[in-house]
Amino acid sequence: MSRSAQEIEQWIVGRVSALTATSSREIDAHEPMLRYGLDSVAVVGLVADLEAWVGYRFRENPLEAHPTIASLAQFLAEQVSHGERRA
């Protein structure tokens, strides 16, 4: 099932909010995600859950190429709309 960039962005915001105890209203999708204090364990868990939810497998740390929620969501939406699944 394809997900829109907006759906993915909302999912990531919700997850970052839960992981950092930060209100989702305080999370800016255009700021670097690590700004909210995610440690390496949280990032690994977030990425694994995101892979399972979207159905896309990352080859490397996605935050290196897509450090913001908005850019990561847009990238993933484009990949799944083109049929990329990398499972």
Long-range contacts (C-beta under 8 A, 24 or more apart in sequence): 1-55, 2-77, 2-80, 2-81, 3-53, 3-54, 3-76, 3-77, 3-80, 4-77, 5-70, 5-73, 5-74, 5-76, 5-77, 5-78, 6-73, 8-50, 8-54, 8-72, 8-73, 8-76, 8-77, 9-69, 9-70, 9-73, 11-50, 11-53, 12-46, 12-50, 12-69, 12-72, 12-73, 13-69, 15-46, 15-49, 15-50, 16-46, 16-69, 19-45, 19-46, 27-69, 29-68, 29-69, 29-70, 29-73, 30-68, 30-69, 30-70, 31-68, 32-67, 32-68, 33-63, 33-67, 33-68, 33-69, 33-72, 34-63, 34-67, 50-76, 54-80, 55-80, 55-85, 55-87, 56-80, 56-84, 56-85, 56-86, 57-85, 57-86, 57-87, 58-86, 59-86
